[in-house]
Amino acid sequence: MNKARKSPWRILYKFHRYSGLCVAVIAIFLALTGIALNHTEDLQLDIRFVKSAALLDWYGIDAEINIAAYKTKNHWLTQLSGQVYFDAHPLSKTEAFLLGAIETNGFIIIAHSGFLTLLTEQGQVIEKIEQSRRVQRIGIDPTGAIIIDSSEGIYSSSDGLLSWQPGASGSIIWATAAPLPKQLKQQLQQLTRQQILPYERVMLDLHSGRLFGKAGVFIVDLSGVFLILLAISGTWIWLRHKLKSLYHKRRNH
């Protein structure tokens, strides 16, 4: 009886059964995440972003602290992590640094180093105007003319950015950065934070186990080893039954 219990085949059966139960859950998990990754475009995993504060904290994604903000008469123009906002509404995405914003004659003009953007008072983009001169700051003079301080000197426009004349008359009010109201700042930081981590990255980290650090990677690797052993043990068990069945058939004949 004891010899039967300690038989190598009995040990192999037990290993195959219990290791199979342990690995099954992880195997199903890997299959589901693998299927999802195969359909990244269909599920839009690459363009959908994680909103969960807990998961963002897990990844160590903090709120952006480098903020450029400019106040016009009634609105805020702000840039965080390359995203430009009109008040709390996303306006455009650019790596060019926001240098200023002014409002004149019912229009808002925002300045980046290589271009100016003309907006309505409601924040609708009218036109993006490329600049051959490297803009350094933007302002307005007492007549309402738009002034830019560029790499080639100071230029002014009195016809809605259609033409530029060198120099400016009178005192110039330059756009200067200002601290955002606390509530708007927190809102924009949260919006920006929620546009960093795509679901595709989370699925990849789940599939590899990296979401749980070194321990997760070790478990996934160990599961892979056990799957290989299960395939080998399963093959041996099948061969034993097959050979045993053939032996009995020949003996009966």
C-alpha positions in Angstrom: 0.0 0.0 0.0 2.8 2.4 1.0 4.7 1.5 -2.2 1.7 2.3 -4.3 1.3 5.7 -2.7 5.0 6.5 -3.3 4.9 5.2 -6.9 6.5 7.7 -9.3 3.4 7.6 -11.5 1.2 8.5 -8.5 3.5 11.4 -7.6 3.3 12.5 -11.3 -0.5 12.4 -11.2 -0.6 14.5 -8.1 1.9 17.0 -9.4 -0.1 17.3 -12.7 -3.4 17.8 -10.9 -2.5 20.3 -8.2 0.0 22.4 -10.2 -2.6 22.5 -13.0 -5.1 24.0 -10.6 -2.6 26.5 -9.3 -1.5 27.6 -12.8 -5.0 27.6 -14.3 -6.0 31.0 -12.8 -2.8 32.7 -14.0 -3.1 31.0 -17.4 -6.6 32.3 -17.9 -5.5 35.8 -16.8 -2.6 35.8 -19.3 -4.9 34.6 -22.0 -7.5 37.4 -21.4 -4.8 40.1 -21.3 -3.2 38.6 -24.4 -6.5 38.7 -26.3 -7.1 42.3 -25.2 -3.6 43.3 -26.4 -4.2 41.6 -29.8 -7.2 43.9 -30.2 -5.6 47.1 -29.0 -6.9 49.2 -31.9 -10.4 47.7 -31.7 -10.6 48.4 -28.0 -8.8 51.7 -28.3 -6.5 50.8 -25.5 -3.8 53.1 -27.0 -5.9 56.2 -27.0 -8.0 55.6 -23.9 -6.4 56.8 -20.6 -6.7 55.7 -17.0 -8.8 58.0 -14.8 -8.4 56.0 -11.5 -6.5 58.1 -9.0 -5.5 54.9 -7.1 -3.9 53.3 -10.3 -2.2 56.6 -11.2 -0.8 56.7 -7.7 0.4 53.1 -8.0 2.4 54.1 -11.1 3.8 57.2 -9.3 2.2 59.7 -11.7 2.0 62.9 -9.8 0.2 66.2 -10.6 2.1 68.5 -13.0 3.8 71.4 -11.1 5.3 73.2 -14.0 2.5 75.5 -15.1 2.5 78.5 -17.4 -0.7 80.6 -16.9 -1.8 83.9 -18.4 -4.9 85.9 -17.5 -6.8 87.9 -20.2 -9.9 90.0 -19.3 -12.2 87.1 -18.6 -10.3 84.0 -19.3 -7.2 81.9 -18.3 -4.8 80.4 -20.9 -2.7 77.7 -19.3 -0.2 75.1 -20.4 0.6 71.8 -18.5 2.7 69.0 -20.0 2.3 70.4 -23.5 -1.5 70.7 -23.2 -2.9 74.2 -23.6 -6.2 74.9 -21.9 -8.7 77.7 -22.4 -10.0 78.0 -18.9 -10.7 74.3 -18.1 -11.2 73.2 -21.8 -8.4 71.6 -23.8 -7.4 73.8 -26.6 -4.3 72.3 -28.3 -1.3 70.1 -27.8 2.2 71.5 -28.4 5.7 71.2 -27.1 6.3 74.9 -27.9 6.2 76.8 -24.6 3.4 79.2 -23.9 4.8 82.7 -23.7 1.7 84.9 -23.2 -1.8 85.7 -24.0 -3.6 89.1 -24.7 -7.1 90.2 -25.5 -8.0 93.0 -27.9 -10.8 94.0 -30.2 -12.9 90.9 -29.3 -10.1 88.5 -30.0 -7.5 86.6 -27.9 -4.0 86.0 -29.2 -1.8 83.4 -27.5 2.0 83.3 -28.3 4.4 80.4 -28.6 8.0 80.8 -29.8 7.3 79.8 -33.4 3.6 80.8 -33.9 0.7 82.8 -32.7 -2.9 81.5 -32.3 -5.9 83.7 -32.9 -9.0 82.8 -30.8 -12.5 84.2 -30.4 -13.6 85.4 -26.9 -15.3 82.0 -26.5 -12.0 80.1 -27.1 -12.6 78.9 -30.7 -9.5 78.8 -32.8 -9.7 81.1 -35.8 -6.2 80.8 -37.2 -2.7 79.6 -36.3 -0.1 82.0 -37.7 3.5 80.7 -38.1 6.2 83.2 -37.3 9.6 83.4 -39.0 10.8 85.5 -36.1 11.3 83.7 -32.8 8.7 85.2 -30.5 9.9 85.9 -26.9 6.9 87.7 -25.5 3.7 89.4 -26.5 1.9 92.6 -25.4 -0.4 95.4 -26.4 0.0 99.1 -26.7 -2.5 101.9 -25.7 -4.0 101.9 -29.3 -4.8 98.2 -29.1 -2.0 97.2 -31.5 -0.5 93.8 -30.9 3.2 93.8 -30.1 5.7 91.0 -30.2 9.3 91.0 -28.9 11.1 88.7 -31.2 14.6 87.6 -32.1 14.7 90.3 -34.7 13.4 93.1 -32.5 10.0 94.6 -31.6 7.2 94.5 -34.2 3.6 95.7 -34.1 0.4 94.8 -35.9 -2.8 96.9 -36.1 -4.7 94.9 -38.7 -5.4 91.6 -36.9 -2.0 90.0 -37.5 -2.1 90.5 -41.3 1.0 92.6 -41.4 3.8 93.6 -39.1 5.8 96.8 -38.8 9.1 97.2 -36.9 9.0 99.2 -33.7 6.2 100.3 -31.4 4.9 103.6 -30.0 3.9 104.4 -26.5 4.1 102.2 -23.4 3.6 98.5 -23.9 1.7 96.2 -21.5 3.5 92.8 -21.8 1.6 89.6 -21.0 3.0 88.3 -17.7 2.5 84.9 -16.1 0.2 84.8 -13.1 -0.7 82.2 -10.4 -3.9 80.2 -11.2 -6.8 80.2 -8.9 -6.5 77.2 -6.6 -9.7 75.4 -7.8 -8.8 75.8 -11.5 -5.2 74.7 -10.9 -6.4 71.5 -9.2 -8.9 70.8 -11.9 -6.3 71.2 -14.7 -3.7 69.1 -12.8 -6.2 66.3 -12.5 -7.2 66.6 -16.2 -3.6 66.5 -17.3 -2.8 63.6 -15.0 -5.6 61.6 -16.5 -4.1 62.0 -20.0 -0.8 60.3 -19.3 -1.3 56.5 -18.7 -2.9 54.6 -21.6 -4.8 51.3 -20.9 -2.5 49.6 -23.4 0.5 50.2 -21.0 -1.6 48.8 -18.0 -2.5 45.7 -20.1 1.1 45.1 -21.0 2.2 45.4 -17.4 -0.5 43.1 -16.3 0.4 40.5 -19.0 4.1 40.6 -18.0 3.4 40.9 -14.2 5.4 44.1 -14.1 2.4 45.9 -12.6 3.2 44.1 -9.3 7.0 44.7 -9.5 9.6 42.0 -9.3 7.3 39.7 -7.5 4.7 39.8 -10.3 7.4 39.1 -13.0 8.6 36.2 -10.9 5.1 34.7 -10.5 4.5 35.0 -14.3 7.9 33.4 -15.1 7.2 30.6 -12.6 3.8 30.0 -14.1 5.5 29.6 -17.5 7.9 27.0 -16.1 5.0 25.1 -14.5 3.1 25.2 -17.8 6.1 23.6 -19.5 6.2 20.9 -16.8 2.5 20.3 -17.1 2.8 19.8 -20.8 5.6 17.3 -20.2 3.8 15.5 -17.4 0.6 15.4 -19.4 2.4 13.9 -22.3 4.0 11.2 -20.1 0.6 10.4 -18.5 -1.1 10.1 -21.9 1.7 7.9 -23.2 1.5 5.6 -20.2 -2.3 5.2 -20.7 -1.8 4.7 -24.5 0.9 2.0 -24.0 -1.1 0.3 -21.3 -4.1 0.2 -23.5 -2.2 -1.3 -26.4 -0.6 -3.9 -24.1 -4.1 -5.0 -22.8 -5.5 -5.2 -26.4 -2.6 -7.4 -27.6 -2.9 -9.6 -24.5 -6.6 -10.1 -25.0 -6.0 -11.0 -28.7 
